[in-house]
Structures are given as C-alpha cells and as structure tokens.
Amino acid sequence: MGNGGNLGPGSRPGPAGVLGRSAGRYPLAPALLLAALSCRQDPGTVTAWRVRADAEADLNADTGWAAPENTPVAVEVDRVFRIRFELDHPGPAALPLRLEARWNGGVWFPMEALDHPYPEEIASAVASIVAARGYTHGEVTEDLLRGSPGPFVGGQGVSLRTSPLVRPLPAGSSEWEWPLVIRYFSDGARRVEPGDTFDFRLVRSDGRPLRGPFARVFAQVPPGHLGGTYVETPGRIGPFEASNGDLYFIQEPAETDNVFMVVKSEDGGRTWREVDGAHRPREADLESVSAVLVGGVLHILHQADEVWYHSFRTSDHPTAPDSWGTRDELVAGPFDPPTQAVALVARPDGSLVGIYAEDRKIRYRIFEPEGPWGEEQVVDPETPDVLSGPVATGGEGMEVHLAYVDLSGRGWLRRILPDGSLSPRLLLTDRLGTRPQDRAAILPLVWLASSRSLVAIYRTADGLLWERRLGPTGALTPPRRVSNVPVASGPVDSHQVTADAIGWGEEVHVLFVEAPAGDLWHVAYSPGKGWGPPSPILQGIVGQWVRGSVLIRGAAGPRLGFVVDTGSYGGSGMNRFGELPLTPAGR
C-alpha cells in the first residue's frame, strides 16, 4: 500500500518506533533547522491538557470534552479521540514538537501517523496519530484551556502527521491538538486489556520531553467488540457455539497483519480474546475461509493462492481444549481464480467435502475420517463457463448441496452424491449481476431437514434478494422475493453479497447490509406466514460483512448471534458481535 499522500517531495522516513514503524513526515531541510533551534530554545512547559471525546468537533469549539482539564478518562478502543495540550513558552520559539506514548507505564515510544480504520500504510501500531475529522492539518487554534497565565499566541491542530507545521510564535501560551486511536488488536496480534493505561507527552525534535504533566487515558472495550479484520469470504466463519456455550469466530488481527486468529468469548459474546495464538497456522492471508464445528473440532478450509486445511479444538474437546490441531495441510493449488472462494461441509460419517475455486472452474475433494483427501473432481469441465462463488451445505443423508455462479450472470445448483459424483446441474437463476462484485451472489445455503428442502437465496442485478427451494421431488419452486430493500454487494473488495442466511427448524433468517447507507437489516421466513417485512437492527454503521448463526445455550435462550464489520473499509477494528432473540412462530 502507498503512503496515502503523507510523504511529500523532499521527505524521508523517520526512525523506527518501539511498537511500529515511524511515519517520520519531516521535510529534510526544515528538520535540520528545527534540530538546531531546539538545542538553543526552551520550547516551554505543558500547563494543561484535556481529552476530547467528540472526534468530529471543530478544532476551536469548546464542546465534546470527555472530562475537565488534567483529568484521566476512559476512551474506547478503535474509536478516535483527541488530546489538546497547552504550553507556556518564555520566549519566541519555532516549537518543533512531537508526541510520544507509553503503554501501562512501559517504555516511551514515538507516535506514528497511521490512519484508522484503514491505515494506508504497512503497519497498525497499538496507538497512532490519525486523520482529523473536524479540522485540517495546521489549522490555527484559539484559547480554550486555562492553565497558563500568559497571553495566547496561537498553536495548531495536527492531522495524520507526526508534528505540527513550523510557525515561529512569540512568548506566551499556545495550544496543540492531536487525533489519536488505541487499537484493540494491532500488529503481532497484541491485544489491549480493559483498563490499560496510555500516557502521552510532548517532546522536542531531539526527543527530550517538555516539562509539565503528561496526559493519561484508560482503555475501554465496549461490550461485543472484537476489533480485528474481517475475513473476505462467502463461507461460514462463525460465531460457532461449543457444547458448553463458549463462542468462537475466525478473523485477522489487523489489515496489515493477515494471520489466523480464533477468538473466543466465554460470556455470551460480551468479551473476546484470541486463543492459542502461539501455535496458529503459518499460512496467512485469509482471502477465503470456510469452517464447520463437529464434536469439539473446528474444521477449516482456507484459500489464498493454495488451498489449505487446518483444525482447531474448542474448549469442550476431551483431550486438548482451546488448541490448534492440524496446521497447514496442503489440499490443492496454487490457483489464480476470479475470486478466492471455498466451502466446507461435514457429512454424517465424519468425512469432509472441501470445495474451492480454481482458475476457471470449481473443484472438490472428499476427506475420509481415517484417510487422506480423495481424488480431485472438477465441476462442469465440459462447459466453457468460468465458475465462481461456491457455497454448500449438507442435505439428506450423505448428500451435499452445491451452488455457484458463472460470469455471465447465471447461478447453478448441483448435488455431490454419497459416492462423490455429481448430479445434473439445475439453473437457479439467470438474473445475477456480471460485475466483479457480483461473483459471490448466492448466500450460504440452508437445509431444512423436516421438509427435506434446500433454500437458495441470491442477489439479482437490481440488488434485491430472491429465494428458490429444491424439495424432495427435485423440482425448483418459482422465484419468491425475500425483501424489497436493496442489498450491498462487494462494498470493499470481497466480490460478494453482504448477507447471510441461517436456518432454525423450518424458519429462515437473513441478515443483510442495505445499499447504499450500509445499515444492517433482518428479515425472516416462517411456515404458513412466508417472508415477513424487513427491519433495520443496526443503523449508521456502514456495514461491510456479516456472518451469523443460531445460538441455543445460556440463560438468554435461542438467539441469532452475528458478527458484523461496522465500517472498516477493508481495514481493522470495526468487528462487532450482536444478537437477536428468536421467538418461534406459533410456539
């Protein structure tokens, strides 16, 4: 990734930081001049500081403060806040200032300029300077703080830079404001604990701290916050519920650190932490992932260039709870598909069916319980169609239902039979979009065991969701509209419909992100009533991915649990857990 326009002509990288790479955006000649000036000048004393919770407030608005001056305050992780410092300097000064931080009283480190939620850089530090939302870099401050008795002479707001602009000031009082963020998960899968302290101080260009107090904040983790980076996948990645009620979800720690994380919640989704991070798979870059939980083991199929199999043992595993099992078992590849996409299904005998996209077609292999992966099979080898977007689910007995698209706007259904062969294909629809973001236009499939029917929901080119069912007779029902609310597709670079379908008994629940606003909606089907009216459940989030499942354990009763990306734009820090109570129709 590029520097986001932050390194101008004549700039050079700065020194490496303790917790990340320094952005170091200093023009070369002025930097040398400032170093000389700072040796001769007294840059002053910090006389006051104040935390501003409203990151979008105007620079000189006396509003949005989190607490009185010089008062430590709790700030939410992965949410931008600002700190304003007041200085009293005895004589004319160029004030070559920088900002340093320390975590839980540790070593002071230089603050980098790395934006959030998308860093536009190659690092995601635990804390960084970000782009301001309420002012421009270098905008002049007015007198808001009251710690200095001297006459007010100016100052600046800083935005996505390590230092303010150089402007000589006379003796007096000045104020300086920085927009900052503390990340719940950062590079190296470092995690911030609730209550962790972060101190911030002003230093001269040579690193010597200014006299006076430093600012302090306490990290606050809101309920349901996962942080991290969403996996770009049309497959199922959780939340999975173990037999003891623990929840699991697959994600990455940061957009700049694409490694496997299995995060766990022991309190119904309120708090999340990584488990067994020391033994995670070496193969990273989670372009597509599909997982299934069977008997205390989370089986995982993963595609980047190659296709890999991994397994993770949940907390109810009898011998090795909360630990990685198989790591980095090569299944197939390398491939260069139109869009990376995998699907994984467990059959009743314990075997797994792994389905994955390759350069032009879709392939699958069967992994027997006590043996190696079986022979690779190709879907539709006799046609010229380029295939993509596979989704799959178990069906009756040992059968597996498979849906996929071609790049001409058609969706297809097939069954992988118990002996591994394929049934003839059925045309699901010819109304899909043909843009890259439409390549995974079919939602995860739902099998309704009582009625022995498959539910296939898909997004047509006009943005609406439709449903067809495949019953015991083998005939498809006519298309039925699921919702009249347009649904987003590929809001970042995932090439997939931003929706999920989940079955419960004979009910079907769909979570989807509305286009263009990005609100999260819910719509449900119940027998005898059909599809009900859709309703928004999270608004103003700019949703970009969502995956859900039915959770049945715990005092709360049956509920639809989900994890939604609330606006990372492909970055990190915006994954959130939520749930909806389930009230069975007619029960």
Beta strands, then each sheet from edge to edge (+ up, - down):
strand 1: 11-12
strand 2: 16-17
strand 3: 20-21
strand 4: 26-27
strand 5: 45-52
strand 6: 73-76
strand 7: 81-89
strand 8: 97-103
strand 9: 109-110
strand 10: 112-113
strand 11: 127-129
strand 12: 152-157
strand 13: 172-182
strand 14: 185-186
strand 15: 190-191
strand 16: 197-204
strand 17: 215-220
strand 18: 240-241
strand 19: 247-251
strand 20: 261-265
strand 21: 273-274
strand 22: 288-294
strand 23: 297-303
strand 24: 307-313
strand 25: 323-324
strand 26: 329-332
strand 27: 342-346
strand 28: 352-357
strand 29: 362-367
strand 30: 377-379
strand 31: 387-394
strand 32: 400-406
strand 33: 411-416
strand 34: 426-429
strand 35: 446-448
strand 36: 453-459
strand 37: 465-470
strand 38: 480-483
strand 39: 499-504
strand 40: 507-513
strand 41: 520-526
strand 42: 530-531
strand 43: 535-538
strand 44: 545-551
strand 45: 559-565
strand 46: 575-581
sheet 1: 1+ 4-
sheet 2: 2+ 3-
sheet 3: 5+ 7- 13+ 11- 10-
sheet 4: 5+ 7- 13+ 12+
sheet 5: 6+ 17+ 16- 8+ 9-
sheet 6: 14+ 15-
sheet 7: 18+ 19- 20+ 21-
sheet 8: 22+ 23- 24+ 25-
sheet 9: 22+ 23- 24+ 26-
sheet 10: 27+ 28- 29+ 30-
sheet 11: 31+ 32- 33+ 34-
sheet 12: 35+ 36- 37+ 38-
sheet 13: 39+ 40- 41+ 42-
sheet 14: 39+ 40- 41+ 43-
sheet 15: 44+ 45- 46+
end
